[in-house]
Amino acid sequence: MAYEWELPERFEPWPGRTRLERTFVLLDVGVSFANPCWVRKTKADGSVVEADPCGQDSWYMDLITVEMQGNRYTFRDLYIDVMVPTDGRHYRMLDLDEYADGTLSLAVASDGLRRWQRFLDQYLHMDRFPPTTWSDFPPVSICHLSEMDEVFGTPVRWGRLTMRAVPSKDGPTRVCNRPLRARDDRHFDTITRACGG
């Protein structure tokens, strides 16, 4: 699954890019990921956050839950993230402390760790010892979507949802935009994509 959303103006895109970010979801392991389009952002308090100057082609992954009810998907951020540089540097795990300190049930936490390990094994390091390249990252399954130049549809602008199906050689791929709203708790706010049609 893939969707696009437009970041607000407080995000400054990398040179040659826009604030439109394409995000992919691996439904089988519950991981979403994107190549962040911004080089810096201004926070509400006026402070500025700079992206890694070498990170223009890096990927950022989130462990999420995936709930499907008919053609409606609900994704929830589960703290654990990983940054995967494409310039030969090692990947960096983030927010394991937040995962440990969170208020997840034992069942959700256990399921999340098992899925995260499957993601790491399948996509980043399949063998016992780390190879010099990623096992399957970015996943071959999303290459046709990541290489598309055209926009999927009208991008979400922090509140509206659009969707269309994109044909794939493996069958139809649902392409959804996520409705985002201002939220204080990024980890427990449900993000819903209604994928009809």
N, CA, C and O of each residue as an XYZ file, in Angstrom:
788
protein
N       0.850     -1.162      0.000
C       0.000      0.000      0.000
C       0.901      1.231      0.000
O       1.968      1.235      0.613
N       0.460      2.261     -0.687
C       1.211      3.515     -0.722
C       0.229      4.672     -0.698
O      -0.892      4.559     -1.193
N       0.650      5.773     -0.125
C      -0.168      6.985     -0.111
C       0.750      8.190     -0.109
O       1.941      8.079      0.180
N       0.189      9.333     -0.430
C       0.953     10.582     -0.450
C       0.258     11.602      0.431
O      -0.968     11.628      0.535
N       1.065     12.439      1.061
C       0.512     13.543      1.827
C       1.455     14.718      1.752
O       2.667     14.564      1.607
N       0.881     15.874      1.854
C       1.673     17.096      1.735
C       1.947     17.663      3.119
O       1.028     17.911      3.900
N       3.219     17.862      3.406
C       3.612     18.423      4.697
C       3.252     19.903      4.752
O       3.210     20.565      3.715
N       2.991     20.431      5.944
C       2.691     21.861      6.059
C       3.921     22.719      5.751
O       5.037     22.208      5.652
N       3.705     24.001      5.604
C       4.767     24.918      5.174
C       5.913     25.042      6.164
O       6.971     25.557      5.801
N       5.745     24.597      7.383
C       6.846     24.681      8.349
C       7.960     23.697      8.026
O       9.026     23.746      8.640
N       7.726     22.798      7.061
C       8.742     21.867      6.572
C       9.354     22.432      5.304
O       8.632     22.825      4.388
N      10.687     22.475      5.240
C      11.390     22.930      4.045
C      11.914     21.709      3.299
O      12.680     20.926      3.861
N      11.512     21.534      2.040
C      11.943     20.333      1.317
C      13.411     20.394      0.901
O      14.019     21.463      0.849
N      13.958     19.221      0.607
C      15.296     19.129      0.039
C      15.296     19.864     -1.296
O      14.249     19.945     -1.938
N      16.425     20.399     -1.735
C      16.491     21.033     -3.059
C      16.010     20.052     -4.139
O      16.402     18.885     -4.155
N      15.167     20.546     -5.026
C      14.647     19.721     -6.103
C      13.459     18.861     -5.727
O      12.940     18.126     -6.567
N      13.014     18.937     -4.472
C      11.859     18.157     -4.034
C      10.767     19.094     -3.555
O      10.993     20.290     -3.370
N       9.592     18.541     -3.360
C       8.465     19.314     -2.849
C       8.122     18.801     -1.458
O       8.802     17.915     -0.938
N       7.088     19.342     -0.860
C       6.637     18.888      0.452
C       5.705     17.680      0.346
O       5.097     17.277      1.338
N       5.592     17.109     -0.839
C       4.770     15.921     -1.046
C       5.594     14.686     -0.689
O       6.642     14.436     -1.285
N       5.114     13.922      0.282
C       5.848     12.745      0.737
C       5.057     11.484      0.408
O       3.867     11.390      0.712
N       5.720     10.528     -0.208
C       5.106      9.241     -0.540
C       5.505      8.248      0.539
O       6.689      8.064      0.821
N       4.509      7.613      1.139
C       4.737      6.656      2.219
C       4.227      5.292      1.787
O       3.198      5.185      1.120
N       4.951      4.256      2.170
C       4.619      2.883      1.813
C       4.320      2.102      3.079
O       4.879      2.393      4.136
N       3.443      1.114      2.982
C       3.108      0.262      4.122
C       3.249     -1.191      3.697
O       2.638     -1.626      2.721
N       4.058     -1.935      4.439
C       4.167     -3.377      4.254
C       3.137     -3.994      5.199
O       3.392     -4.137      6.395
N       1.987     -4.353      4.664
C       0.880     -4.817      5.493
C       1.198     -6.112      6.224
O       0.694     -6.331      7.325
N       2.031     -6.983      5.634
C       2.320     -8.279      6.249
C       3.124     -8.154      7.540
O       2.963     -8.977      8.440
N       3.976     -7.155      7.649
C       4.792     -6.996      8.864
C       4.408     -5.756      9.663
O       4.936     -5.547     10.755
N       3.505     -4.935      9.148
C       3.084     -3.746      9.876
C       4.190     -2.725     10.026
O       4.503     -2.290     11.134
N       4.783     -2.343      8.899
C       5.843     -1.333      8.902
C       5.519     -0.321      7.816
O       5.238     -0.689      6.675
N       5.559      0.969      8.182
C       5.412      2.023      7.178
C       6.771      2.688      7.006
O       7.579      2.719      7.935
N       7.019      3.224      5.801
C       8.317      3.857      5.572
C       8.227      4.869      4.451
O       7.384      4.778      3.559
N       9.132      5.842      4.529
C       9.187      6.906      3.534
C      10.617      7.400      3.421
O      11.438      7.207      4.317
N      10.888      8.039      2.302
C      12.129      8.769      2.111
C      11.755     10.222      2.410
O      11.248     10.916      1.529
N      11.996     10.695      3.640
C      11.502     12.021      4.020
C      11.922     13.108      3.038
O      13.070     13.169      2.599
N      10.959     13.960      2.707
C      11.170     14.986      1.683
C      11.731     16.282      2.259
O      12.032     17.202      1.499
N      11.880     16.382      3.569
C      12.268     17.666      4.160
C      13.694     17.660      4.704
O      14.195     16.651      5.199
N      14.326     18.830      4.592
C      15.687     19.027      5.087
C      15.671     19.728      6.444
O      16.593     19.555      7.241
N      14.627     20.522      6.711
C      14.487     21.162      8.024
C      13.035     21.504      8.271
O      12.250     21.694      7.342
N      12.696     21.576      9.559
C      11.348     21.985      9.931
C      11.431     22.946     11.105
O      12.348     22.884     11.924
N      10.458     23.828     11.163
C      10.367     24.774     12.263
C       9.268     24.286     13.195
O       8.122     24.112     12.781
N       9.624     24.068     14.448
C       8.661     23.597     15.441
C       7.799     24.760     15.924
O       8.111     25.925     15.675
N       6.721     24.430     16.611
C       5.779     25.437     17.100
C       6.464     26.470     17.995
O       6.043     27.626     18.030
N       7.514     26.068     18.720
C       8.206     27.008     19.613
C       9.247     27.858     18.880
O       9.950     28.658     19.497
N       9.340     27.675     17.546
C      10.284     28.457     16.748
C      11.638     27.802     16.554
O      12.439     28.269     15.744
N      11.907     26.732     17.280
C      13.188     26.047     17.100
C      13.182     25.292     15.769
O      12.132     24.917     15.247
N      14.379     25.087     15.245
C      14.522     24.452     13.932
C      15.178     23.089     14.094
O      16.166     22.941     14.813
N      14.614     22.099     13.418
C      15.167     20.750     13.392
C      15.759     20.533     12.010
O      15.070     20.688     11.001
N      17.036     20.175     11.964
C      17.733     19.933     10.701
C      17.821     18.430     10.459
O      18.080     17.658     11.382
N      17.603     18.027      9.220
C      17.812     16.630      8.846
C      19.307     16.384      8.661
O      20.083     17.324      8.494
N      19.698     15.126      8.693
C      21.079     14.737      8.445
C      21.474     15.228      7.051
O      20.816     14.873      6.073
N      22.534     16.038      6.937
C      22.922     16.555      5.617
C      23.236     15.457      4.601
O      23.183     15.702      3.396
N      23.559     14.265      5.065
C      23.829     13.139      4.161
C      22.590     12.263      3.974
O      22.663     11.211      3.339
N      21.465     12.691      4.520
C      20.295     11.816      4.565
C      19.242     12.020      3.511
O      18.127     11.520      3.661
N      19.552     12.742      2.440
C      18.531     13.023      1.443
C      17.921     11.756      0.846
O      16.745     11.758      0.483
N      18.679     10.698      0.740
C      18.163      9.455      0.170
C      17.958      8.367      1.219
O      17.806      7.195      0.873
N      17.952      8.739      2.487
C      17.731      7.766      3.558
C      16.240      7.468      3.700
O      15.390      8.248      3.273
N      15.949      6.340      4.301
C      14.575      5.919      4.549
C      14.306      5.932      6.046
O      15.209      5.708      6.851
N      13.065      6.195      6.408
C      12.649      6.220      7.803
C      11.474      5.263      7.946
O      10.458      5.414      7.268
N      11.613      4.277      8.831
C      10.585      3.271      9.027
C       9.961      3.342     10.391
O      10.628      3.674     11.371
N       8.665      3.028     10.465
C       7.913      3.006     11.722
C       7.251      1.644     11.889
O       6.674      1.105     10.945
N       7.340      1.097     13.090
C       6.537     -0.073     13.441
C       5.125      0.430     13.702
O       4.933      1.388     14.450
N       4.147     -0.205     13.095
C       2.760      0.217     13.256
C       1.878     -1.002     13.485
O       2.296     -2.132     13.233
N       0.668     -0.776     13.959
C      -0.341     -1.830     13.912
C      -1.161     -1.589     12.660
O      -1.302     -0.453     12.208
N      -1.693     -2.648     12.111
C      -2.554     -2.563     10.932
C      -3.860     -3.251     11.282
O      -3.886     -4.454     11.541
N      -4.933     -2.495     11.290
C      -6.257     -3.064     11.515
C      -7.056     -2.879     10.235
O      -7.150     -1.772      9.706
N      -7.631     -3.971      9.742
C      -8.429     -3.906      8.527
C      -9.857     -4.298      8.859
O     -10.110     -5.353      9.442
N     -10.773     -3.444      8.484
C     -12.203     -3.728      8.632
C     -12.833     -3.485      7.271
O     -13.128     -2.346      6.910
N     -13.035     -4.551      6.523
C     -13.527     -4.409      5.157
C     -12.485     -3.688      4.331
O     -11.356     -4.159      4.193
N     -12.865     -2.536      3.775
C     -11.913     -1.761      2.979
C     -11.402     -0.551      3.743
O     -10.960      0.422      3.133
N     -11.455     -0.598      5.061
C     -10.981      0.489      5.924
C      -9.748      0.015      6.678
O      -9.758     -1.049      7.297
N      -8.688      0.813      6.622
C      -7.428      0.498      7.295
C      -7.190      1.517      8.396
O      -7.382      2.717      8.199
N      -6.772      1.031      9.550
C      -6.373      1.918     10.641
C      -4.950      1.556     11.021
O      -4.662      0.400     11.331
N      -4.055      2.541     11.000
C      -2.656      2.334     11.352
C      -2.358      3.116     12.627
O      -2.849      4.229     12.812
N      -1.563      2.532     13.490
C      -1.193      3.179     14.746
C       0.307      3.050     14.940
O       0.852      1.950     14.851
N       0.973      4.154     15.202
C       2.423      4.172     15.413
C       2.746      3.468     16.729
O       2.141      3.767     17.759
N       3.694      2.539     16.700
C       4.100      1.811     17.911
C       5.538      2.126     18.319
O       6.306      1.222     18.649
N       5.892      3.381     18.295
C       7.153      3.862     18.840
C       8.415      3.508     18.062
O       9.154      4.411     17.670
N       8.690      2.219     17.824
C       9.984      1.803     17.297
C      10.162      2.293     15.864
O       9.283      2.120     15.021
N      11.318      2.910     15.603
C      11.652      3.422     14.273
C      13.060      2.963     13.911
O      13.844      2.567     14.774
N      13.358      3.024     12.626
C      14.714      2.778     12.162
C      14.974      3.705     10.972
O      14.118      3.886     10.106
N      16.166      4.280     10.954
C      16.606      5.078      9.812
C      17.588      4.219      9.018
O      18.525      3.647      9.576
N      17.356      4.139      7.707
C      18.210      3.330      6.845
C      18.865      4.238      5.804
O      18.225      4.616      4.823
N      20.133      4.590      6.011
C      20.848      5.380      5.004
C      21.120      4.533      3.767
O      21.223      3.309      3.853
N      21.234      5.180      2.635
C      21.536      4.456      1.400
C      22.965      4.719      0.933
O      23.332      4.383     -0.193
N      23.766      5.322      1.811
C      25.141      5.664      1.428
C      26.175      4.746      2.074
O      27.354      5.094      2.140
N      25.745      3.571      2.552
C      26.679      2.615      3.119
C      26.774      2.648      4.633
O      27.362      1.746      5.229
N      26.207      3.672      5.274
C      26.234      3.709      6.740
C      25.258      2.673      7.305
O      24.321      2.256      6.624
N      25.485      2.266      8.548
C      24.607      1.315      9.220
C      23.264      1.959      9.509
O      23.153      3.180      9.621
N      22.244      1.117      9.626
C      20.947      1.661     10.022
C      20.961      1.987     11.506
O      21.791      1.472     12.255
N      20.044      2.840     11.927
C      19.991      3.277     13.326
C      18.598      3.057     13.881
O      17.621      3.594     13.360
N      18.509      2.261     14.946
C      17.240      2.012     15.635
C      16.956      3.169     16.571
O      17.868      3.724     17.183
N      15.675      3.534     16.680
C      15.252      4.640     17.527
C      14.050      4.243     18.379
O      13.249      3.385     18.006
N      13.953      4.884     19.514
C      12.754      4.883     20.355
C      12.405      3.547     20.998
O      11.244      3.312     21.334
N      13.390      2.669     21.176
C      13.124      1.435     21.904
C      12.761      1.735     23.360
O      11.975      1.015     23.975
N      13.343      2.803     23.897
C      13.000      3.197     25.272
C      11.536      3.619     25.369
O      10.864      3.307     26.353
N      11.039      4.326     24.354
C       9.628      4.722     24.350
C       8.727      3.496     24.254
O       7.660      3.454     24.865
N       9.157      2.506     23.491
C       8.388      1.261     23.378
C       8.299      0.588     24.747
O       7.229      0.138     25.157
N       9.431      0.522     25.451
C       9.469     -0.108     26.774
C       8.647      0.668     27.799
O       8.018      0.073     28.673
N       8.654      1.994     27.692
C       7.932      2.836     28.655
C       6.465      3.047     28.298
O       5.713      3.624     29.083
N       6.057      2.585     27.124
C       4.703      2.827     26.638
C       3.656      2.071     27.434
O       3.957      1.327     28.368
N       2.438      2.291     27.034
C       1.317      1.666     27.726
C       0.680      0.578     26.872
O      -0.537      0.394     26.901
N       1.500     -0.139     26.115
C       0.999     -1.199     25.261
C       0.670     -2.430     26.089
O       1.335     -2.720     27.083
N      -0.355     -3.145     25.673
C      -0.656     -4.405     26.344
C       0.459     -5.396     26.019
O       1.200     -5.208     25.054
N       0.575     -6.433     26.811
C       1.597     -7.449     26.571
C       1.394     -8.092     25.202
O       2.367     -8.344     24.491
N       0.162     -8.356     24.829
C      -0.117     -8.985     23.536
C       0.313     -8.081     22.375
O       0.932     -8.561     21.425
N      -0.001     -6.793     22.434
C       0.366     -5.861     21.370
C       1.883     -5.694     21.322
O       2.469     -5.686     20.240
N       2.521     -5.560     22.480
C       3.977     -5.388     22.532
C       4.696     -6.627     21.985
O       5.650     -6.491     21.219
N       4.260     -7.816     22.360
C       4.884     -9.055     21.879
C       4.711     -9.199     20.375
O       5.662     -9.522     19.663
N       3.498     -8.960     19.893
C       3.236     -9.035     18.459
C       4.105     -8.032     17.707
O       4.660     -8.357     16.657
N       4.224     -6.829     18.231
C       5.041     -5.796     17.587
C       6.496     -6.203     17.466
O       7.106     -6.016     16.413
N       7.061     -6.756     18.529
C       8.464     -7.185     18.484
C       8.675     -8.334     17.494
O       9.679     -8.372     16.782
N       7.731     -9.258     17.456
C       7.856    -10.372     16.502
C       7.797     -9.861     15.061
O       8.592    -10.278     14.219
N       6.861     -8.965     14.780
C       6.747     -8.415     13.427
C       7.980     -7.579     13.065
O       8.449     -7.630     11.928
N       8.504     -6.811     14.026
C       9.693     -5.989     13.780
C      10.885     -6.873     13.425
O      11.648     -6.563     12.511
N      11.037     -7.987     14.164
C      12.133     -8.911     13.864
C      11.963     -9.503     12.474
O      12.947     -9.630     11.744
N      10.729     -9.875     12.079
C      10.491    -10.392     10.723
C      10.853     -9.343      9.677
O      11.449     -9.665      8.649
N      10.492     -8.090      9.943
C      10.849     -7.014      9.014
C      12.366     -6.902      8.879
O      12.887     -6.875      7.764
N      13.078     -6.837     10.007
C      14.541     -6.721      9.965
C      15.163     -7.899      9.221
O      16.052     -7.713      8.390
N      14.691     -9.117      9.521
C      15.254    -10.313      8.882
C      14.958    -10.364      7.392
O      15.836    -10.703      6.599
N      13.751    -10.035      7.006
C      13.354    -10.165      5.610
C      13.890     -9.038      4.733
O      14.270     -9.274      3.586
N      13.924     -7.825      5.259
C      14.236     -6.686      4.408
C      15.626     -6.082      4.626
O      16.192     -5.500      3.701
N      16.179     -6.208      5.824
C      17.473     -5.575      6.074
C      18.630     -6.548      6.208
O      19.700     -6.306      5.649
N      18.444     -7.645      6.935
C      19.553     -8.593      7.073
C      19.021    -10.014      7.214
O      18.643    -10.456      8.300
N      19.004    -10.705      6.099
C      18.425    -12.039      6.054
C      19.330    -13.085      6.705
O      18.830    -14.043      7.294
N      20.619    -12.925      6.612
C      21.552    -13.918      7.131
C      21.904    -13.642      8.595
O      21.581    -12.583      9.134
N      22.558    -14.591      9.217
C      22.950    -14.445     10.623
C      23.880    -13.251     10.827
O      23.748    -12.508     11.800
N      24.817    -13.077      9.902
C      25.761    -11.979     10.005
C      25.400    -10.923      8.967
O      25.048    -11.272      7.841
N      25.477     -9.649      9.315
C      25.071     -8.595      8.383
C      25.887     -8.615      7.098
O      27.118     -8.618      7.137
N      25.194     -8.630      5.953
C      25.902     -8.560      4.672
C      26.293     -7.115      4.372
O      25.993     -6.208      5.148
N      26.954     -6.914      3.260
C      27.372     -5.561      2.884
C      26.252     -4.784      2.201
O      26.380     -3.579      1.985
N      25.154     -5.461      1.859
C      23.995     -4.792      1.271
C      22.742     -5.247      2.014
O      22.770     -6.253      2.723
N      21.637     -4.503      1.852
C      20.371     -4.881      2.486
C      19.788     -6.082      1.757
O      19.997     -6.239      0.554
N      19.064     -6.926      2.472
C      18.464     -8.115      1.875
C      17.470     -7.748      0.780
O      17.546     -8.278     -0.328
N      16.546     -6.851      1.078
C      15.521     -6.439      0.108
C      15.016     -5.061      0.504
O      13.853     -4.898      0.874
N      15.890     -4.080      0.423
C      15.459     -2.736      0.795
C      16.078     -1.693     -0.120
O      17.276     -1.756     -0.394
N      15.284     -0.728     -0.603
C      13.837     -0.715     -0.496
C      13.249     -1.957     -1.154
O      13.794     -2.465     -2.134
N      12.132     -2.445     -0.610
C      11.568     -3.699     -1.125
C      11.284     -3.638     -2.625
O      10.783     -2.637     -3.138
N      11.609     -4.708     -3.303
C      11.338     -4.803     -4.736
C       9.850     -4.586     -4.993
O       9.468     -4.027     -6.021
N       9.016     -5.026     -4.060
C       7.571     -4.945     -4.250
C       7.044     -3.510     -4.374
O       5.936     -3.314     -4.872
N       7.802     -2.512     -3.938
C       7.313     -1.130     -4.021
C       8.048     -0.314     -5.082
O       7.733      0.858     -5.285
N       9.006     -0.909     -5.749
C       9.813     -0.138     -6.704
C       8.976      0.540     -7.773
O       9.232      1.697     -8.106
N       7.980     -0.152     -8.321
C       7.163      0.463     -9.370
C       6.391      1.669     -8.843
O       6.136      2.610     -9.594
N       6.017      1.658     -7.568
C       5.321      2.809     -6.980
C       6.281      3.926     -6.621
O       5.955      5.100     -6.796
N       7.453      3.585     -6.124
C       8.408      4.627     -5.727
C       8.988      5.351     -6.937
O       9.403      6.505     -6.832
N       9.017      4.678     -8.082
C       9.605      5.283     -9.276
C       8.592      6.064    -10.116
O       8.967      6.695    -11.104
N       7.324      6.024     -9.734
C       6.307      6.767    -10.483
C       6.527      8.262    -10.305
O       6.629      8.751     -9.180
N       6.598      8.981    -11.411
C       6.777     10.428    -11.339
C       5.471     11.149    -11.058
O       5.453     12.173    -10.374
N       4.377     10.612    -11.587
C       3.115     11.307    -11.412
C       2.602     11.147     -9.982
O       2.879     10.162     -9.298
N       1.854     12.148     -9.567
C       1.241     12.138     -8.236
C       0.081     11.155     -8.255
O      -0.606     11.033     -9.268
N      -0.147     10.453     -7.154
C      -1.223      9.465     -7.079
C      -2.599     10.104     -7.245
O      -3.503      9.490     -7.810
N      -2.756     11.289     -6.773
C      -4.037     12.005     -6.785
C      -3.843     13.272     -6.000
O      -2.708     13.665     -5.734
N      -4.922     13.922     -5.622
C      -4.814     15.113     -4.788
C      -4.245     14.695     -3.439
O      -4.834     13.852     -2.762
N      -3.116     15.263     -3.033
C      -2.509     14.815     -1.772
C      -3.297     15.299     -0.561
O      -3.964     16.332     -0.605
N      -3.206     14.533      0.512
C      -3.832     14.929      1.769
C      -3.079     16.127      2.322
O      -1.849     16.161      2.295
N      -3.795     17.081      2.809
C      -3.194     18.264      3.417
C      -3.657     18.373      4.857
O      -4.380     19.300      5.224
N      -3.230     17.406      5.675
C      -3.505     17.407      7.107
C      -4.992     17.403      7.420
O      -5.440     18.156      8.285
N      -5.769     16.566      6.730
C      -7.159     16.464      7.124
C      -8.078     15.792      6.132
O      -9.118     15.275      6.543
N      -7.762     15.767      4.863
C      -8.640     15.160      3.863
C      -8.030     13.863      3.342
O      -6.826     13.637      3.464
N      -8.859     13.033      2.773
C      -8.434     11.723      2.299
C      -8.782     11.554      0.835
O      -9.889     11.887      0.413
N      -7.845     11.042      0.063
C      -8.150     10.626     -1.303
C      -7.559      9.248     -1.511
O      -6.637      8.846     -0.801
N      -8.077      8.541     -2.461
C      -7.588      7.182     -2.710
C      -7.828      6.833     -4.155
O      -8.812      7.268     -4.752
N      -6.937      6.052     -4.716
C      -7.193      5.391     -5.989
C      -6.349      4.127     -6.043
O      -5.313      4.034     -5.386
N      -6.791      3.175     -6.816
C      -6.034      1.934     -6.974
C      -5.032      2.108     -8.103
O      -5.353      2.683     -9.143
N      -3.831      1.616     -7.901
C      -2.784      1.664     -8.920
C      -2.531      0.233     -9.370
O      -2.247     -0.633     -8.542
N      -2.630     -0.031    -10.681
C      -2.391     -1.401    -11.140
C      -0.949     -1.827    -10.868
O      -0.025     -1.016    -10.920
N      -0.782     -3.087    -10.585
C       0.538     -3.641    -10.301
C       0.649     -4.969    -11.025
O      -0.361     -5.614    -11.307
N       1.859     -5.376    -11.323
C       2.024     -6.678    -11.970
C       1.616     -7.817    -11.052
O       1.369     -8.928    -11.522
N       1.541     -7.562     -9.742
C       1.120     -8.573     -8.772
C      -0.348     -8.438     -8.397
O      -0.788     -9.051     -7.424
N      -1.120     -7.648     -9.147
C      -2.521     -7.414     -8.818
C      -2.709     -5.977     -8.382
O      -1.736     -5.228     -8.297
N      -3.939     -5.575     -8.103
C      -4.189     -4.179     -7.756
C      -3.499     -3.784     -6.452
O      -3.473     -4.557     -5.493
N      -2.954     -2.604     -6.427
C      -2.331     -2.045     -5.236
C      -3.159     -0.857     -4.803
O      -3.376      0.063     -5.593
N      -3.618     -0.855     -3.586
C      -4.392      0.268     -3.101
C      -3.452      1.401     -2.721
O      -2.473      1.196     -2.004
N      -3.750      2.568     -3.198
C      -2.943      3.744     -2.923
C      -3.815      4.712     -2.158
O      -4.795      5.233     -2.691
N      -3.461      4.954     -0.904
C      -4.290      5.783     -0.049
C      -3.510      6.967      0.473
O      -2.296      6.888      0.662
N      -4.202      8.056      0.706
C      -3.634      9.192      1.405
C      -4.181      9.163      2.820
O      -5.338      8.802      3.035
N      -3.359      9.541      3.781
C      -3.809      9.453      5.154
C      -4.349     10.777      5.651
O      -3.741     11.823      5.425
N      -5.498     10.741      6.333
C      -5.992     11.962      6.945
C      -5.230     12.198      8.237
O      -5.274     11.365      9.142
N      -4.558     13.279      8.332
C      -3.807     13.602      9.538
C      -4.461     14.782     10.212
O      -5.017     15.653      9.544
N      -4.400     14.818     11.500
C      -4.910     15.969     12.228
C      -3.879     16.352     13.275
O      -3.019     15.550     13.638
N      -3.972     17.558     13.746
C      -3.042     17.986     14.793
C      -3.232     17.061     15.978
O      -4.361     16.767     16.371
N      -2.143     16.608     16.539
C      -2.247     15.677     17.650
C      -1.065     15.841     18.572
O       0.044     16.153     18.138
N      -1.309     15.631     19.821
C      -0.256     15.765     20.814
C       0.468     14.442     21.033
O       1.673     14.429     21.285
N      -0.251     13.341     20.939
C       0.344     12.050     21.212
C       0.437     11.276     19.910
O      -0.520     10.614     19.507
N       1.576     11.355     19.256
C       1.714     10.739     17.943
C       1.623      9.227     18.002
O       1.339      8.589     16.988
N       1.855      8.644     19.154
C       1.899      7.197     19.238
C       0.528      6.557     19.369
O       0.332      5.433     18.906
N      -0.412      7.233     19.979
C      -1.689      6.610     20.251
C      -2.837      7.227     19.503
O      -3.991      6.869     19.737
N      -2.548      8.146     18.607
C      -3.602      8.712     17.788
C      -3.791      7.809     16.592
O      -2.837      7.528     15.866
N      -5.000      7.356     16.380
C      -5.276      6.459     15.271
C      -5.325      7.236     13.975
O      -5.972      8.280     13.883
N      -4.652      6.730     13.000
C      -4.679      7.302     11.657
C      -5.477      6.314     10.810
O      -5.118      5.141     10.704
N      -6.544      6.790     10.220
C      -7.420      5.909      9.466
C      -7.368      6.251      7.992
O      -7.387      7.421      7.612
N      -7.304      5.228      7.171
C      -7.406      5.401      5.732
C      -8.622      4.614      5.283
O      -8.664      3.393      5.435
N      -9.581      5.283      4.748
C     -10.753      4.601      4.202
C     -10.471      4.322      2.753
O     -10.507      5.233      1.926
N     -10.196      3.099      2.434
C      -9.799      2.734      1.083
C     -10.966      2.059      0.399
O     -11.084      0.835      0.449
N     -11.803      2.804     -0.220
C     -12.953      2.237     -0.922
C     -12.634      2.029     -2.370
O     -11.543      2.362     -2.833
N     -13.576      1.482     -3.081
C     -13.466      1.397     -4.532
C     -12.522      0.370     -4.957
O     -12.318      0.176     -6.155
